[in-house]
């Protein structure tokens, strides 16, 4: 039986008291994900809005 290929190795969360990285990098991830989610939501909303006019 074949085992699935692991493409991304899981990384455990930081230990208590361990540095979790620079603030700018964490904020960049947050705003990047928020912008991507908002853009995808807007695209789906406009697609659903245009659906009745496509037929």
C-alpha distance matrix in Angstrom:
0.0 3.8 6.6 9.7 12.5 15.4 18.5 21.1 21.2 22.9 26.4 28.0 31.4 34.5 36.0 39.3 42.1 39.8 40.8 38.6 39.8 42.9 44.3 44.6 40.8 40.0 42.7 41.5 38.0 39.6 42.0 39.4 37.1 40.1 41.4 38.1 37.8 41.5 41.1 38.1 40.0 43.1 41.3 39.7 43.2 45.0 42.5 43.0 46.7 46.9 44.8 47.9 49.8 47.2 48.0
3.8 0.0 3.8 6.4 8.9 12.1 15.0 17.8 18.2 20.2 23.7 25.7 29.1 32.1 33.9 37.3 39.9 37.5 38.2 35.9 36.9 39.9 41.3 41.4 37.6 37.0 39.7 38.3 34.9 36.7 39.0 36.3 34.1 37.3 38.4 35.1 35.1 38.8 38.2 35.4 37.5 40.5 38.6 37.4 40.9 42.6 40.2 40.9 44.6 44.7 42.9 46.1 47.9 45.3 46.3
6.6 3.8 0.0 3.8 6.4 8.9 12.2 14.6 14.7 16.5 20.0 22.0 25.4 28.4 30.2 33.6 36.2 33.8 34.5 32.3 33.3 36.4 37.8 38.1 34.3 33.6 36.4 35.2 31.7 33.5 36.0 33.4 31.3 34.5 35.8 32.6 32.6 36.3 36.1 33.4 35.5 38.5 36.9 35.8 39.2 41.1 39.0 39.7 43.3 43.7 42.0 45.3 47.1 44.7 46.0
9.7 6.4 3.8 0.0 3.8 6.3 9.2 11.7 12.6 14.5 18.2 20.5 23.6 26.8 28.9 32.3 34.7 32.2 32.6 30.1 31.0 33.8 35.1 35.2 31.4 30.7 33.3 31.9 28.5 30.3 32.5 29.9 27.7 31.0 32.2 28.9 29.0 32.7 32.3 29.6 31.8 34.9 33.2 32.2 35.6 37.5 35.4 36.2 39.8 40.2 38.7 42.0 43.8 41.4 42.8
12.5 8.9 6.4 3.8 0.0 3.8 6.0 9.1 10.3 13.0 16.5 19.3 22.5 25.3 27.7 31.2 33.3 30.5 30.6 28.2 28.7 31.5 32.9 32.8 29.0 28.7 31.3 29.8 26.5 28.7 30.9 28.1 26.3 29.8 30.7 27.6 28.1 31.8 31.3 28.9 31.4 34.3 32.6 32.0 35.5 37.1 35.3 36.4 39.9 40.1 39.0 42.5 44.0 41.6 43.3
15.4 12.1 8.9 6.3 3.8 0.0 3.8 5.7 6.6 9.2 12.7 15.6 18.8 21.6 24.0 27.5 29.6 26.8 26.9 24.5 25.0 27.9 29.4 29.5 25.7 25.2 28.1 26.7 23.4 25.6 28.0 25.4 23.7 27.2 28.4 25.5 26.1 29.8 29.6 27.5 29.9 32.8 31.5 31.1 34.5 36.3 34.7 35.9 39.2 39.8 38.8 42.4 43.9 41.8 43.7
18.5 15.0 12.2 9.2 6.0 3.8 0.0 3.8 6.6 9.6 12.6 16.0 18.7 21.4 24.3 27.6 29.3 26.3 25.9 23.3 23.3 25.8 27.3 27.0 23.2 23.1 25.7 23.9 20.8 23.4 25.4 22.6 21.2 24.8 25.7 22.8 23.7 27.4 26.9 25.0 27.7 30.4 29.1 29.0 32.4 34.0 32.6 34.0 37.2 37.6 37.0 40.7 41.9 39.8 41.9
21.1 17.8 14.6 11.7 9.1 5.7 3.8 0.0 3.8 6.3 9.0 12.5 15.1 17.7 20.7 23.9 25.6 22.6 22.2 19.5 19.7 22.4 23.9 23.8 20.0 19.7 22.5 21.1 17.9 20.4 22.8 20.3 18.9 22.5 23.8 21.2 22.1 25.8 25.7 24.1 26.7 29.5 28.5 28.6 31.8 33.5 32.5 33.9 37.0 37.7 37.3 40.9 42.3 40.4 42.7
21.2 18.2 14.7 12.6 10.3 6.6 6.6 3.8 0.0 3.8 6.4 9.8 12.9 15.3 17.9 21.4 23.2 20.3 20.3 18.1 18.7 21.8 23.6 24.1 20.3 19.9 23.1 22.2 19.1 21.5 24.3 22.2 20.8 24.3 26.0 23.8 24.5 28.1 28.4 27.0 29.3 32.2 31.6 31.5 34.6 36.6 35.7 36.9 39.9 40.9 40.4 44.0 45.5 43.8 46.1
22.9 20.2 16.5 14.5 13.0 9.2 9.6 6.3 3.8 0.0 3.8 6.5 9.5 12.4 15.0 18.3 20.5 17.9 18.2 15.8 17.1 20.4 21.8 22.7 19.2 18.1 21.4 21.0 17.8 19.7 22.8 21.2 19.5 22.8 24.9 22.9 23.2 26.9 27.7 26.3 28.2 31.3 31.1 30.8 33.6 35.9 35.3 36.2 39.2 40.4 40.0 43.5 45.2 43.8 46.1
26.4 23.7 20.0 18.2 16.5 12.7 12.6 9.0 6.4 3.8 0.0 3.8 6.6 8.9 11.7 15.0 16.9 14.1 14.5 12.3 13.8 17.3 19.0 20.3 16.9 15.9 19.4 19.4 16.5 18.5 21.8 20.6 19.3 22.4 24.7 23.3 23.7 27.2 28.2 27.3 29.1 32.1 32.2 32.3 34.8 37.1 36.8 37.8 40.6 42.0 41.9 45.4 47.0 45.7 48.2
28.0 25.7 22.0 20.5 19.3 15.6 16.0 12.5 9.8 6.5 3.8 0.0 3.8 6.5 8.6 11.9 14.3 12.1 13.3 11.5 13.9 17.6 19.0 20.9 18.0 16.4 19.9 20.6 17.8 19.1 22.7 22.2 20.7 23.4 26.1 25.0 25.0 28.4 29.8 28.9 30.3 33.5 34.0 33.8 36.1 38.7 38.5 39.2 41.9 43.6 43.5 46.8 48.6 47.6 50.0
31.4 29.1 25.4 23.6 22.5 18.8 18.7 15.1 12.9 9.5 6.6 3.8 0.0 3.8 6.5 9.1 11.5 9.7 10.7 8.7 11.6 15.1 16.1 18.5 16.0 13.9 17.4 18.6 16.1 16.9 20.6 20.6 19.2 21.6 24.5 23.9 23.8 26.9 28.7 28.2 29.3 32.4 33.2 33.1 35.1 37.8 38.0 38.6 41.1 43.0 43.1 46.4 48.2 47.4 50.0
34.5 32.1 28.4 26.8 25.3 21.6 21.4 17.7 15.3 12.4 8.9 6.5 3.8 0.0 3.8 6.5 8.1 5.9 7.3 6.4 9.7 13.3 14.7 17.5 15.4 13.7 17.2 18.8 16.9 17.9 21.5 21.8 21.0 23.2 26.0 25.9 26.0 28.8 30.7 30.5 31.7 34.5 35.6 35.8 37.7 40.2 40.7 41.4 43.7 45.6 46.0 49.2 50.9 50.2 52.9
36.0 33.9 30.2 28.9 27.7 24.0 24.3 20.7 17.9 15.0 11.7 8.6 6.5 3.8 0.0 3.8 6.2 5.3 8.5 8.9 12.4 15.8 17.2 20.3 18.6 16.9 20.3 22.2 20.4 21.1 24.7 25.3 24.4 26.4 29.4 29.4 29.3 32.1 34.1 33.9 34.9 37.8 39.0 39.0 40.8 43.4 43.9 44.5 46.8 48.9 49.1 52.3 54.1 53.5 56.1
39.3 37.3 33.6 32.3 31.2 27.5 27.6 23.9 21.4 18.3 15.0 11.9 9.1 6.5 3.8 0.0 3.8 5.5 8.6 9.6 13.2 16.0 16.9 20.4 19.4 17.3 20.2 22.7 21.3 21.4 25.0 26.1 25.3 26.8 29.9 30.3 30.0 32.5 34.9 34.9 35.5 38.4 39.9 40.0 41.4 44.1 44.9 45.3 47.4 49.7 50.1 53.1 54.9 54.6 57.3
42.1 39.9 36.2 34.7 33.3 29.6 29.3 25.6 23.2 20.5 16.9 14.3 11.5 8.1 6.2 3.8 0.0 3.8 6.6 8.8 11.9 14.3 15.3 18.9 18.4 16.8 19.7 22.2 21.4 21.7 25.0 26.3 26.0 27.4 30.3 31.1 31.1 33.4 35.6 36.0 36.8 39.4 41.0 41.4 42.7 45.3 46.3 46.9 48.8 51.0 51.7 54.7 56.4 56.1 58.9
39.8 37.5 33.8 32.2 30.5 26.8 26.3 22.6 20.3 17.9 14.1 12.1 9.7 5.9 5.3 5.5 3.8 0.0 3.8 6.3 9.1 12.0 13.9 17.1 16.1 15.0 18.2 20.2 19.4 20.2 23.5 24.4 24.2 26.1 28.8 29.3 29.7 32.1 34.0 34.4 35.5 38.1 39.4 39.9 41.5 43.9 44.8 45.6 47.6 49.6 50.3 53.5 55.0 54.5 57.4
40.8 38.2 34.5 32.6 30.6 26.9 25.9 22.2 20.3 18.2 14.5 13.3 10.7 7.3 8.5 8.6 6.6 3.8 0.0 3.8 5.7 8.3 10.4 13.5 12.7 12.0 15.1 17.0 16.7 17.7 20.7 21.6 22.0 23.8 26.2 26.9 27.6 29.9 31.7 32.4 33.6 35.9 37.2 38.1 39.6 41.8 42.8 43.9 45.7 47.6 48.5 51.8 53.0 52.6 55.6
38.6 35.9 32.3 30.1 28.2 24.5 23.3 19.5 18.1 15.8 12.3 11.5 8.7 6.4 8.9 9.6 8.8 6.3 3.8 0.0 3.8 7.0 8.6 11.4 10.0 8.7 12.2 14.0 13.1 14.2 17.4 18.1 18.3 20.2 22.6 23.2 23.9 26.2 28.0 28.6 29.9 32.2 33.5 34.3 35.9 38.1 39.1 40.1 42.0 43.9 44.7 48.0 49.3 48.8 51.8
39.8 36.9 33.3 31.0 28.7 25.0 23.3 19.7 18.7 17.1 13.8 13.9 11.6 9.7 12.4 13.2 11.9 9.1 5.7 3.8 0.0 3.8 6.5 8.6 7.1 7.3 10.6 11.8 11.7 13.5 16.0 16.6 17.4 19.5 21.4 22.1 23.4 25.5 26.9 27.9 29.4 31.4 32.6 33.8 35.5 37.4 38.4 39.8 41.5 43.2 44.3 47.6 48.6 48.1 51.2
42.9 39.9 36.4 33.8 31.5 27.9 25.8 22.4 21.8 20.4 17.3 17.6 15.1 13.3 15.8 16.0 14.3 12.0 8.3 7.0 3.8 0.0 3.8 5.5 5.6 6.7 8.9 10.2 11.3 12.8 14.7 15.7 17.2 18.8 20.4 21.6 23.2 24.8 26.2 27.6 29.1 30.7 32.1 33.6 35.0 36.7 38.0 39.6 41.0 42.6 44.0 47.3 48.1 47.8 51.1
44.3 41.3 37.8 35.1 32.9 29.4 27.3 23.9 23.6 21.8 19.0 19.0 16.1 14.7 17.2 16.9 15.3 13.9 10.4 8.6 6.5 3.8 0.0 3.8 5.5 5.2 6.1 8.5 10.0 10.6 12.2 14.0 15.5 16.4 18.1 19.9 21.1 22.4 24.1 25.8 26.9 28.4 30.2 31.7 32.7 34.5 36.1 37.5 38.6 40.5 42.0 45.1 46.0 45.9 49.2
44.6 41.4 38.1 35.2 32.8 29.5 27.0 23.8 24.1 22.7 20.3 20.9 18.5 17.5 20.3 20.4 18.9 17.1 13.5 11.4 8.6 5.5 3.8 0.0 3.8 5.5 5.1 6.0 8.6 9.8 10.4 11.8 14.1 15.1 16.1 17.9 19.7 20.7 22.0 24.0 25.4 26.5 28.1 30.0 31.1 32.5 34.2 35.8 36.9 38.5 40.2 43.4 44.0 43.8 47.2
40.8 37.6 34.3 31.4 29.0 25.7 23.2 20.0 20.3 19.2 16.9 18.0 16.0 15.4 18.6 19.4 18.4 16.1 12.7 10.0 7.1 5.6 5.5 3.8 0.0 3.8 5.4 5.0 6.3 8.6 10.0 10.4 12.3 14.2 15.3 16.4 18.3 19.9 20.9 22.4 24.2 25.6 26.8 28.5 30.1 31.5 32.8 34.5 35.9 37.4 38.8 42.2 42.8 42.4 45.7
40.0 37.0 33.6 30.7 28.7 25.2 23.1 19.7 19.9 18.1 15.9 16.4 13.9 13.7 16.9 17.3 16.8 15.0 12.0 8.7 7.3 6.7 5.2 5.5 3.8 0.0 3.8 5.4 5.2 6.3 8.8 9.9 10.8 12.3 14.3 15.5 16.6 18.4 20.0 21.2 22.6 24.4 25.9 27.2 28.5 30.4 31.7 33.1 34.5 36.3 37.6 40.8 41.8 41.6 44.7
42.7 39.7 36.4 33.3 31.3 28.1 25.7 22.5 23.1 21.4 19.4 19.9 17.4 17.2 20.3 20.2 19.7 18.2 15.1 12.2 10.6 8.9 6.1 5.1 5.4 3.8 0.0 3.8 5.4 4.9 6.1 8.3 9.9 10.4 12.1 14.1 15.2 16.3 18.1 19.8 20.9 22.3 24.1 25.7 26.7 28.4 30.1 31.4 32.5 34.4 36.0 39.1 39.9 39.9 43.2
41.5 38.3 35.2 31.9 29.8 26.7 23.9 21.1 22.2 21.0 19.4 20.6 18.6 18.8 22.2 22.7 22.2 20.2 17.0 14.0 11.8 10.2 8.5 6.0 5.0 5.4 3.8 0.0 3.8 5.4 5.3 5.8 8.4 9.8 10.4 12.0 14.0 15.2 16.2 18.1 19.7 20.9 22.3 24.2 25.5 26.8 28.3 30.1 31.2 32.7 34.4 37.6 38.2 38.0 41.3
38.0 34.9 31.7 28.5 26.5 23.4 20.8 17.9 19.1 17.8 16.5 17.8 16.1 16.9 20.4 21.3 21.4 19.4 16.7 13.1 11.7 11.3 10.0 8.6 6.3 5.2 5.4 3.8 0.0 3.8 5.6 5.1 6.0 8.4 9.9 10.5 12.1 14.1 15.3 16.4 18.1 19.9 21.0 22.4 24.1 25.7 26.8 28.4 30.0 31.5 32.8 36.1 37.0 36.6 39.8
39.6 36.7 33.5 30.3 28.7 25.6 23.4 20.4 21.5 19.7 18.5 19.1 16.9 17.9 21.1 21.4 21.7 20.2 17.7 14.2 13.5 12.8 10.6 9.8 8.6 6.3 4.9 5.4 3.8 0.0 3.8 5.5 5.4 6.1 8.6 10.0 10.6 12.2 14.2 15.5 16.5 18.3 20.0 21.2 22.4 24.4 25.8 27.0 28.4 30.3 31.6 34.7 35.8 35.7 38.9
42.0 39.0 36.0 32.5 30.9 28.0 25.4 22.8 24.3 22.8 21.8 22.7 20.6 21.5 24.7 25.0 25.0 23.5 20.7 17.4 16.0 14.7 12.2 10.4 10.0 8.8 6.1 5.3 5.6 3.8 0.0 3.8 5.5 4.9 6.0 8.5 9.8 10.3 12.0 14.1 15.1 16.3 18.1 19.9 20.8 22.3 24.1 25.6 26.6 28.4 30.1 33.1 33.8 33.9 37.3
39.4 36.3 33.4 29.9 28.1 25.4 22.6 20.3 22.2 21.2 20.6 22.2 20.6 21.8 25.3 26.1 26.3 24.4 21.6 18.1 16.6 15.7 14.0 11.8 10.4 9.9 8.3 5.8 5.1 5.5 3.8 0.0 3.8 5.4 5.2 6.2 8.6 9.9 10.6 12.3 14.2 15.4 16.5 18.4 19.9 21.2 22.5 24.3 25.6 27.0 28.6 31.9 32.5 32.2 35.5
37.1 34.1 31.3 27.7 26.3 23.7 21.2 18.9 20.8 19.5 19.3 20.7 19.2 21.0 24.4 25.3 26.0 24.2 22.0 18.3 17.4 17.2 15.5 14.1 12.3 10.8 9.9 8.4 6.0 5.4 5.5 3.8 0.0 3.8 5.5 5.1 6.1 8.5 9.8 10.5 12.1 14.1 15.3 16.5 18.1 20.0 21.0 22.4 24.1 25.7 26.9 30.2 31.2 30.8 34.0
40.1 37.3 34.5 31.0 29.8 27.2 24.8 22.5 24.3 22.8 22.4 23.4 21.6 23.2 26.4 26.8 27.4 26.1 23.8 20.2 19.5 18.8 16.4 15.1 14.2 12.3 10.4 9.8 8.4 6.1 4.9 5.4 3.8 0.0 3.8 5.5 5.2 6.1 8.6 10.0 10.5 12.2 14.2 15.5 16.3 18.3 19.9 21.1 22.3 24.3 25.7 28.7 29.8 29.9 33.1
41.4 38.4 35.8 32.2 30.7 28.4 25.7 23.8 26.0 24.9 24.7 26.1 24.5 26.0 29.4 29.9 30.3 28.8 26.2 22.6 21.4 20.4 18.1 16.1 15.3 14.3 12.1 10.4 9.9 8.6 6.0 5.2 5.5 3.8 0.0 3.8 5.5 5.1 6.1 8.6 9.8 10.5 12.2 14.3 15.2 16.4 18.2 19.9 20.9 22.5 24.2 27.3 27.9 28.0 31.4
38.1 35.1 32.6 28.9 27.6 25.5 22.8 21.2 23.8 22.9 23.3 25.0 23.9 25.9 29.4 30.3 31.1 29.3 26.9 23.2 22.1 21.6 19.9 17.9 16.4 15.5 14.1 12.0 10.5 10.0 8.5 6.2 5.1 5.5 3.8 0.0 3.8 5.5 5.1 6.1 8.5 9.9 10.5 12.3 14.1 15.4 16.4 18.3 19.8 21.1 22.5 25.8 26.6 26.2 29.4
37.8 35.1 32.6 29.0 28.1 26.1 23.7 22.1 24.5 23.2 23.7 25.0 23.8 26.0 29.3 30.0 31.1 29.7 27.6 23.9 23.4 23.2 21.1 19.7 18.3 16.6 15.2 14.0 12.1 10.6 9.8 8.6 6.1 5.2 5.5 3.8 0.0 3.8 5.5 5.2 6.1 8.6 9.9 10.6 12.1 14.3 15.3 16.4 18.1 20.0 21.1 24.2 25.4 25.3 28.3
41.5 38.8 36.3 32.7 31.8 29.8 27.4 25.8 28.1 26.9 27.2 28.4 26.9 28.8 32.1 32.5 33.4 32.1 29.9 26.2 25.5 24.8 22.4 20.7 19.9 18.4 16.3 15.2 14.1 12.2 10.3 9.9 8.5 6.1 5.1 5.5 3.8 0.0 3.8 5.5 5.1 6.1 8.6 10.0 10.4 12.2 14.2 15.3 16.3 18.3 19.9 22.8 23.8 24.1 27.3
41.1 38.2 36.1 32.3 31.3 29.6 26.9 25.7 28.4 27.7 28.2 29.8 28.7 30.7 34.1 34.9 35.6 34.0 31.7 28.0 26.9 26.2 24.1 22.0 20.9 20.0 18.1 16.2 15.3 14.2 12.0 10.6 9.8 8.6 6.1 5.1 5.5 3.8 0.0 3.8 5.4 5.1 6.2 8.7 9.8 10.6 12.2 14.2 15.2 16.5 18.3 21.5 22.0 21.9 25.3
38.1 35.4 33.4 29.6 28.9 27.5 25.0 24.1 27.0 26.3 27.3 28.9 28.2 30.5 33.9 34.9 36.0 34.4 32.4 28.6 27.9 27.6 25.8 24.0 22.4 21.2 19.8 18.1 16.4 15.5 14.1 12.3 10.5 10.0 8.6 6.1 5.2 5.5 3.8 0.0 3.8 5.4 5.1 6.2 8.5 10.0 10.5 12.3 14.1 15.4 16.5 19.8 20.8 20.3 23.5
40.0 37.5 35.5 31.8 31.4 29.9 27.7 26.7 29.3 28.2 29.1 30.3 29.3 31.7 34.9 35.5 36.8 35.5 33.6 29.9 29.4 29.1 26.9 25.4 24.2 22.6 20.9 19.7 18.1 16.5 15.1 14.2 12.1 10.5 9.8 8.5 6.1 5.1 5.4 3.8 0.0 3.8 5.5 5.2 6.1 8.7 9.9 10.6 12.1 14.3 15.3 18.3 19.6 19.8 22.8
43.1 40.5 38.5 34.9 34.3 32.8 30.4 29.5 32.2 31.3 32.1 33.5 32.4 34.5 37.8 38.4 39.4 38.1 35.9 32.2 31.4 30.7 28.4 26.5 25.6 24.4 22.3 20.9 19.9 18.3 16.3 15.4 14.1 12.2 10.5 9.9 8.6 6.1 5.1 5.4 3.8 0.0 3.8 5.5 5.0 6.1 8.5 9.8 10.4 12.2 14.1 17.0 17.7 18.2 21.5
41.3 38.6 36.9 33.2 32.6 31.5 29.1 28.5 31.6 31.1 32.2 34.0 33.2 35.6 39.0 39.9 41.0 39.4 37.2 33.5 32.6 32.1 30.2 28.1 26.8 25.9 24.1 22.3 21.0 20.0 18.1 16.5 15.3 14.2 12.2 10.5 9.9 8.6 6.2 5.1 5.5 3.8 0.0 3.8 5.5 5.3 6.1 8.6 9.8 10.6 12.2 15.6 16.0 15.8 19.2
39.7 37.4 35.8 32.2 32.0 31.1 29.0 28.6 31.5 30.8 32.3 33.8 33.1 35.8 39.0 40.0 41.4 39.9 38.1 34.3 33.8 33.6 31.7 30.0 28.5 27.2 25.7 24.2 22.4 21.2 19.9 18.4 16.5 15.5 14.3 12.3 10.6 10.0 8.7 6.2 5.2 5.5 3.8 0.0 3.8 5.5 5.0 6.1 8.5 9.9 10.4 13.8 15.1 14.8 17.8
43.2 40.9 39.2 35.6 35.5 34.5 32.4 31.8 34.6 33.6 34.8 36.1 35.1 37.7 40.8 41.4 42.7 41.5 39.6 35.9 35.5 35.0 32.7 31.1 30.1 28.5 26.7 25.5 24.1 22.4 20.8 19.9 18.1 16.3 15.2 14.1 12.1 10.4 9.8 8.5 6.1 5.0 5.5 3.8 0.0 3.8 5.4 5.2 6.1 8.6 9.9 12.5 13.9 14.6 17.5
45.0 42.6 41.1 37.5 37.1 36.3 34.0 33.5 36.6 35.9 37.1 38.7 37.8 40.2 43.4 44.1 45.3 43.9 41.8 38.1 37.4 36.7 34.5 32.5 31.5 30.4 28.4 26.8 25.7 24.4 22.3 21.2 20.0 18.3 16.4 15.4 14.3 12.2 10.6 10.0 8.7 6.1 5.3 5.5 3.8 0.0 3.8 5.4 4.9 6.1 8.6 11.2 11.6 12.3 15.6
42.5 40.2 39.0 35.4 35.3 34.7 32.6 32.5 35.7 35.3 36.8 38.5 38.0 40.7 43.9 44.9 46.3 44.8 42.8 39.1 38.4 38.0 36.1 34.2 32.8 31.7 30.1 28.3 26.8 25.8 24.1 22.5 21.0 19.9 18.2 16.4 15.3 14.2 12.2 10.5 9.9 8.5 6.1 5.0 5.4 3.8 0.0 3.8 5.4 5.2 6.2 9.6 10.3 10.0 13.2
43.0 40.9 39.7 36.2 36.4 35.9 34.0 33.9 36.9 36.2 37.8 39.2 38.6 41.4 44.5 45.3 46.9 45.6 43.9 40.1 39.8 39.6 37.5 35.8 34.5 33.1 31.4 30.1 28.4 27.0 25.6 24.3 22.4 21.1 19.9 18.3 16.4 15.3 14.2 12.3 10.6 9.8 8.6 6.1 5.2 5.4 3.8 0.0 3.8 5.4 5.1 7.9 9.8 10.2 12.7
46.7 44.6 43.3 39.8 39.9 39.2 37.2 37.0 39.9 39.2 40.6 41.9 41.1 43.7 46.8 47.4 48.8 47.6 45.7 42.0 41.5 41.0 38.6 36.9 35.9 34.5 32.5 31.2 30.0 28.4 26.6 25.6 24.1 22.3 20.9 19.8 18.1 16.3 15.2 14.1 12.1 10.4 9.8 8.5 6.1 4.9 5.4 3.8 0.0 3.8 5.5 7.0 8.2 9.9 12.6
46.9 44.7 43.7 40.2 40.1 39.8 37.6 37.7 40.9 40.4 42.0 43.6 43.0 45.6 48.9 49.7 51.0 49.6 47.6 43.9 43.2 42.6 40.5 38.5 37.4 36.3 34.4 32.7 31.5 30.3 28.4 27.0 25.7 24.3 22.5 21.1 20.0 18.3 16.5 15.4 14.3 12.2 10.6 9.9 8.6 6.1 5.2 5.4 3.8 0.0 3.8 5.7 5.5 6.6 9.8
44.8 42.9 42.0 38.7 39.0 38.8 37.0 37.3 40.4 40.0 41.9 43.5 43.1 46.0 49.1 50.1 51.7 50.3 48.5 44.7 44.3 44.0 42.0 40.2 38.8 37.6 36.0 34.4 32.8 31.6 30.1 28.6 26.9 25.7 24.2 22.5 21.1 19.9 18.3 16.5 15.3 14.1 12.2 10.4 9.9 8.6 6.2 5.1 5.5 3.8 0.0 3.8 5.5 5.4 7.7
47.9 46.1 45.3 42.0 42.5 42.4 40.7 40.9 44.0 43.5 45.4 46.8 46.4 49.2 52.3 53.1 54.7 53.5 51.8 48.0 47.6 47.3 45.1 43.4 42.2 40.8 39.1 37.6 36.1 34.7 33.1 31.9 30.2 28.7 27.3 25.8 24.2 22.8 21.5 19.8 18.3 17.0 15.6 13.8 12.5 11.2 9.6 7.9 7.0 5.7 3.8 0.0 3.8 5.6 6.5
49.8 47.9 47.1 43.8 44.0 43.9 41.9 42.3 45.5 45.2 47.0 48.6 48.2 50.9 54.1 54.9 56.4 55.0 53.0 49.3 48.6 48.1 46.0 44.0 42.8 41.8 39.9 38.2 37.0 35.8 33.8 32.5 31.2 29.8 27.9 26.6 25.4 23.8 22.0 20.8 19.6 17.7 16.0 15.1 13.9 11.6 10.3 9.8 8.2 5.5 5.5 3.8 0.0 3.8 5.6
47.2 45.3 44.7 41.4 41.6 41.8 39.8 40.4 43.8 43.8 45.7 47.6 47.4 50.2 53.5 54.6 56.1 54.5 52.6 48.8 48.1 47.8 45.9 43.8 42.4 41.6 39.9 38.0 36.6 35.7 33.9 32.2 30.8 29.9 28.0 26.2 25.3 24.1 21.9 20.3 19.8 18.2 15.8 14.8 14.6 12.3 10.0 10.2 9.9 6.6 5.4 5.6 3.8 0.0 3.8
48.0 46.3 46.0 42.8 43.3 43.7 41.9 42.7 46.1 46.1 48.2 50.0 50.0 52.9 56.1 57.3 58.9 57.4 55.6 51.8 51.2 51.1 49.2 47.2 45.7 44.7 43.2 41.3 39.8 38.9 37.3 35.5 34.0 33.1 31.4 29.4 28.3 27.3 25.3 23.5 22.8 21.5 19.2 17.8 17.5 15.6 13.2 12.7 12.6 9.8 7.7 6.5 5.6 3.8 0.0
